[in-house]
Amino acid sequence: MSGPALKPPAGVTVLFDEPLAGWTSFGIGGPAEILCLPTDEDQLRQVLDWARQAGRPVTVLGGGSNVLISDRGVPGLVIILRQGFDRISHQPLGPEEVLIRAGAGFSSGRLVSLAGEHGWLDLAFLAGVPGSIGGAAVVNAGAAEGWMSDVVQGLRVLNGQGRSRRLDRAELDYTYRCLRLDPDKIVVEVELKSRLAEPGTVSQMIGRWLKRRRVRQPGGAGSAGCFFKNPPRDSAGRLIEAVGLKGRRCGAAMISDVHANFIVNLGRARAADVMVLAERARTEVWIRFGIELEPEVRFLGRGREKWPWL
């Protein structure tokens, strides 16, 4: 990208050939050709206009907790919404409910802390869920205790031309671990509704769920969370363990010996190592049980076409 017309937008932090491993919970990933860090919606519009003029693809990366980045990196522009997109406000909806508006870059962990402080009962399920609220809304993050689709009341999005629009809950097509959203729409703000309860009660609930997840899920090593979606009436972790792959390694990647639906980075794992293990798990589970595991983790970057099942 060169020439006066393609000069980076003034005031926007732009990094070239920036390694993405440090921007993800997996700790894996090659460089972004161009990494952009807008701090408000006006800068985001400028970045989108810049990409459009240059004819370059745009990839939006949230908290980086549900993705596997190619070892060969990501072409075009990678946009990360964090500073400036991490604001939050809330207002009562009568004596028993509250409406929360959180920027897409607001972290799930910070929201859970506020839920404990203010008694936002219906947001306690996010305890232990990593990443940003924007990303959580897009992937319908959740667990047995609740899902984002249960609490999202609306989203404010920008399209590829930088136009802002609010999408009401009735317009959002949520399914298991998925929000069907037009590819050119970027979530910039999430509206959430919650019942109110005693803060102490909510804090205790959050503490119990955090403790349980620390015991059941691997800690200390990088991961992208659960790698596969649970098939109907079954558990991906149970199936992978049943075919004897718990603890299986490839390079510095390993199918967790704590929870078999986690693939962890033991140090300097490559995306290619993770993909070998993921494909092995899919193949073995299909041969043994006739069940096709569907990835929950998104694969981004060069070589994506080799993995159509992602």
C-alpha positions as CSV (number, residue, x, y, z in Angstrom):
1,M,0.0,0.0,0.0
2,S,1.8,3.1,-1.2
3,G,1.2,6.5,-2.7
4,P,-0.3,9.7,-1.4
5,A,-3.9,8.4,-1.6
6,L,-3.0,5.3,0.4
7,K,-1.3,7.1,3.3
8,P,-2.4,5.8,6.6
9,P,-5.1,7.8,8.4
10,A,-3.6,10.5,10.6
11,G,-3.7,9.7,14.3
12,V,-4.3,6.0,13.9
13,T,-1.7,3.6,15.2
14,V,-0.6,1.5,12.3
15,L,1.9,-1.4,12.6
16,F,3.3,-3.2,9.6
17,D,4.2,-7.0,9.7
18,E,3.1,-7.1,13.4
19,P,3.2,-10.6,14.9
20,L,-0.2,-11.6,16.1
21,A,0.8,-14.2,18.6
22,G,0.8,-11.6,21.3
23,W,-2.7,-10.4,20.5
24,T,-4.3,-13.9,21.0
25,S,-4.9,-16.1,24.0
26,F,-3.4,-19.0,22.1
27,G,-0.1,-17.2,21.8
28,I,0.1,-18.4,18.2
29,G,0.1,-16.5,14.9
30,G,2.2,-15.0,12.1
31,P,2.2,-11.3,11.2
32,A,-0.6,-9.0,10.2
33,E,0.4,-7.3,7.0
34,I,-1.0,-4.1,8.5
35,L,-2.4,-3.9,12.0
36,C,-4.6,-0.9,12.8
37,L,-5.6,0.2,16.3
38,P,-8.4,2.9,16.0
39,T,-9.4,4.5,19.3
40,D,-12.9,5.8,18.3
41,E,-15.5,5.3,15.6
42,D,-14.3,8.2,13.5
43,Q,-10.8,6.6,13.3
44,L,-12.5,3.2,12.5
45,R,-14.3,4.8,9.6
46,Q,-11.1,6.3,8.3
47,V,-9.4,2.9,8.5
48,L,-12.3,1.2,6.6
49,D,-12.2,3.9,3.9
50,W,-8.4,3.4,3.6
51,A,-8.9,-0.3,3.2
52,R,-11.7,0.2,0.6
53,Q,-9.6,2.6,-1.5
54,A,-6.7,0.2,-1.4
55,G,-8.9,-2.8,-2.2
56,R,-7.5,-4.7,0.7
57,P,-9.4,-7.3,2.9
58,V,-10.3,-6.4,6.4
59,T,-10.2,-8.8,9.4
60,V,-11.5,-7.7,12.8
61,L,-9.9,-9.3,15.8
62,G,-11.5,-8.8,19.2
63,G,-10.0,-10.1,22.4
64,G,-8.2,-12.8,20.4
65,S,-9.6,-15.7,22.6
66,N,-11.5,-17.8,20.1
67,V,-9.1,-17.8,17.1
68,L,-6.2,-19.6,15.6
69,I,-4.0,-17.4,13.4
70,S,-2.1,-18.9,10.5
71,D,1.7,-19.2,10.9
72,R,1.9,-17.3,7.6
73,G,0.0,-14.4,9.0
74,V,-3.1,-12.4,7.8
75,P,-3.1,-10.4,4.5
76,G,-4.6,-6.9,4.3
77,L,-5.7,-5.0,7.3
78,V,-6.3,-6.4,10.8
79,I,-8.3,-4.1,13.0
80,I,-8.3,-4.5,16.8
81,L,-10.9,-2.7,18.8
82,R,-9.6,-2.2,22.4
83,Q,-8.6,1.2,23.7
84,G,-11.4,3.7,23.1
85,F,-13.9,0.8,22.6
86,D,-13.8,-0.2,26.2
87,R,-16.4,2.1,27.7
88,I,-19.4,1.0,29.6
89,S,-22.6,2.6,31.0
90,H,-25.7,1.3,32.6
91,Q,-29.2,2.6,33.5
92,P,-32.1,1.1,35.5
93,L,-35.1,-0.4,33.7
94,G,-37.3,-0.2,36.8
95,P,-36.5,-1.6,40.2
96,E,-35.6,-5.1,39.1
97,E,-33.7,-4.8,35.8
98,V,-30.8,-2.9,34.3
99,L,-29.6,-2.1,30.7
100,I,-25.8,-2.1,30.1
101,R,-24.1,-0.6,27.1
102,A,-20.6,-1.9,26.6
103,G,-18.1,-1.1,23.9
104,A,-17.0,-4.0,21.8
105,G,-13.5,-3.9,23.3
106,F,-14.7,-4.1,26.9
107,S,-13.3,-7.3,28.5
108,S,-15.6,-10.1,29.7
109,G,-13.5,-10.3,32.9
110,R,-14.1,-6.6,33.8
111,L,-17.8,-7.0,33.1
112,V,-18.0,-10.0,35.4
113,S,-16.4,-7.9,38.1
114,L,-18.9,-5.2,37.7
115,A,-21.7,-7.8,37.7
116,G,-20.6,-8.8,41.2
117,E,-20.3,-5.3,42.4
118,H,-23.8,-4.2,41.1
119,G,-25.7,-7.4,41.3
120,W,-26.2,-8.0,37.6
121,L,-27.4,-11.6,38.0
122,D,-27.8,-12.6,34.4
123,L,-24.2,-11.7,33.5
124,A,-22.6,-14.0,36.1
125,F,-22.4,-16.8,33.6
126,L,-19.5,-15.0,31.9
127,A,-17.3,-15.9,34.8
128,G,-14.1,-17.4,33.4
129,V,-15.0,-16.6,29.8
130,P,-12.1,-14.8,28.2
131,G,-12.0,-12.1,25.5
132,S,-14.0,-9.0,24.7
133,I,-17.8,-8.4,24.9
134,G,-17.9,-7.7,21.2
135,G,-16.3,-11.1,20.4
136,A,-18.5,-12.8,23.0
137,A,-21.6,-11.4,21.3
138,V,-20.5,-12.5,17.9
139,V,-19.7,-16.1,18.9
140,N,-22.6,-16.4,21.3
141,A,-20.2,-17.2,24.1
142,G,-21.6,-19.0,27.2
143,A,-21.8,-22.2,29.2
144,A,-24.4,-24.3,30.8
145,E,-25.4,-21.4,33.1
146,G,-26.2,-19.0,30.2
147,W,-25.5,-17.6,26.7
148,M,-24.9,-14.2,25.3
149,S,-28.1,-14.7,23.2
150,D,-30.0,-14.8,26.5
151,V,-28.9,-11.3,27.5
152,V,-28.1,-9.3,24.3
153,Q,-30.8,-6.7,23.6
154,G,-29.2,-5.1,20.6
155,L,-25.9,-4.4,18.8
156,R,-24.6,-1.3,17.2
157,V,-22.6,-2.0,14.1
158,L,-20.6,-0.2,11.4
159,N,-20.8,-1.5,7.8
160,G,-17.9,-1.5,5.3
161,Q,-18.8,2.1,4.3
162,G,-18.6,3.3,7.9
163,R,-22.4,3.7,8.4
164,S,-23.7,3.1,11.9
165,R,-26.9,1.1,12.6
166,R,-28.5,-0.4,15.7
167,L,-29.7,-4.0,15.3
168,D,-32.5,-5.0,17.7
169,R,-32.5,-8.4,19.4
170,A,-35.4,-9.5,17.1
171,E,-33.0,-8.9,14.1
172,L,-30.2,-11.0,15.4
173,D,-30.1,-14.6,14.2
174,Y,-28.4,-16.5,17.1
175,T,-27.7,-20.2,17.1
176,Y,-25.4,-22.4,19.2
177,R,-22.0,-20.7,19.4
178,C,-22.9,-18.5,16.5
179,L,-24.4,-15.2,15.4
180,R,-25.2,-15.0,11.7
181,L,-24.1,-11.5,10.9
182,D,-23.2,-10.0,7.5
183,P,-19.4,-10.1,7.0
184,D,-19.2,-6.4,6.4
185,K,-20.7,-5.5,9.8
186,I,-18.4,-4.7,12.7
187,V,-19.8,-4.7,16.2
188,V,-18.9,-1.5,18.1
189,E,-21.3,-1.7,21.0
190,V,-23.3,-4.3,22.8
191,E,-26.6,-3.8,24.8
192,L,-27.2,-6.2,27.6
193,K,-30.1,-6.6,29.9
194,S,-30.0,-8.2,33.4
195,R,-32.1,-8.8,36.4
196,L,-30.8,-7.3,39.6
197,A,-30.0,-9.3,42.7
198,E,-28.0,-8.8,45.9
199,P,-24.4,-8.1,45.0
200,G,-23.1,-10.5,47.6
201,T,-25.3,-13.3,46.2
202,V,-24.0,-12.6,42.6
203,S,-20.4,-12.4,43.8
204,Q,-20.7,-15.8,45.6
205,M,-22.2,-17.3,42.4
206,I,-19.3,-15.9,40.3
207,G,-16.8,-17.3,42.8
208,R,-18.2,-20.8,42.7
209,W,-18.3,-20.9,38.9
210,L,-14.8,-19.6,38.6
211,K,-13.5,-22.2,41.0
212,R,-15.3,-25.0,39.1
213,R,-13.9,-23.8,35.8
214,R,-10.3,-23.6,37.2
215,V,-10.6,-27.2,38.2
216,R,-12.2,-28.5,35.0
217,Q,-10.2,-26.4,32.5
218,P,-6.5,-26.2,31.8
219,G,-4.7,-23.3,33.2
220,G,-1.2,-21.8,32.7
221,A,-0.9,-22.6,29.0
222,G,-2.2,-20.7,26.0
223,S,-5.4,-21.9,24.4
224,A,-8.4,-20.6,22.4
225,G,-10.9,-22.2,24.8
226,C,-13.0,-25.1,23.7
227,F,-11.8,-26.1,20.2
228,F,-15.0,-28.0,19.0
229,K,-18.7,-27.4,19.5
230,N,-20.4,-30.0,21.6
231,P,-22.5,-32.3,19.3
232,P,-26.2,-32.7,20.3
233,R,-26.6,-34.6,23.6
234,D,-22.9,-35.2,23.9
235,S,-19.6,-33.6,24.8
236,A,-16.7,-33.1,22.4
237,G,-14.2,-33.5,25.2
238,R,-15.7,-36.9,26.2
239,L,-15.5,-38.1,22.6
240,I,-11.9,-37.0,22.1
241,E,-10.9,-38.6,25.4
242,A,-12.8,-41.8,24.4
243,V,-10.6,-42.2,21.3
244,G,-7.5,-42.0,23.4
245,L,-6.2,-38.6,22.4
246,K,-6.1,-36.9,25.7
247,G,-2.5,-35.7,26.2
248,R,-1.5,-36.3,22.6
249,R,1.2,-33.9,21.4
250,C,2.4,-32.5,18.1
251,G,5.4,-30.2,18.5
252,A,4.6,-27.8,21.3
253,A,0.8,-28.2,21.0
254,M,-1.1,-30.7,23.1
255,I,-4.6,-32.0,23.5
256,S,-5.1,-31.0,27.2
257,D,-4.7,-33.8,29.7
258,V,-7.2,-31.8,31.9
259,H,-10.0,-31.3,29.3
260,A,-9.7,-33.0,25.9
261,N,-11.7,-30.3,24.1
262,F,-8.8,-27.8,24.7
263,I,-5.7,-27.7,22.6
264,V,-2.9,-25.9,24.5
265,N,0.3,-24.2,23.6
266,L,3.1,-25.5,25.7
267,G,5.5,-22.9,24.6
268,R,6.3,-22.3,21.0
269,A,3.5,-24.1,19.2
270,R,2.7,-23.4,15.6
271,A,-0.7,-23.2,14.1
272,A,0.3,-26.2,11.9
273,D,0.8,-28.2,15.1
274,V,-2.6,-27.3,16.4
275,M,-4.2,-28.2,13.0
276,V,-2.6,-31.7,13.0
277,L,-4.1,-32.4,16.4
278,A,-7.5,-31.0,15.5
279,E,-7.7,-33.0,12.3
280,R,-6.6,-36.1,14.2
281,A,-9.4,-35.6,16.7
282,R,-12.0,-35.1,14.0
283,T,-10.9,-38.2,12.1
284,E,-10.7,-40.5,15.1
285,V,-14.1,-39.4,16.5
286,W,-15.7,-39.8,13.1
287,I,-14.2,-43.3,12.6
288,R,-15.2,-44.5,16.1
289,F,-18.6,-42.8,16.6
290,G,-19.7,-41.5,13.2
291,I,-19.9,-38.0,14.7
292,E,-18.4,-35.0,12.8
293,L,-17.0,-32.5,15.2
294,E,-17.5,-28.9,14.2
295,P,-14.8,-26.4,15.2
296,E,-15.8,-23.5,17.5
297,V,-12.4,-21.8,17.1
298,R,-12.0,-19.6,13.9
299,F,-9.0,-20.0,11.7
300,L,-7.8,-16.7,10.3
301,G,-5.1,-15.9,7.7
302,R,-3.2,-17.5,4.8
303,G,-3.9,-21.1,4.2
304,R,-7.5,-20.9,5.4
305,E,-8.6,-22.5,2.1
306,K,-6.9,-25.7,3.1
307,W,-9.2,-26.1,6.1
308,P,-12.7,-25.8,4.7
309,W,-14.1,-27.4,7.9
310,L,-13.0,-24.3,9.8
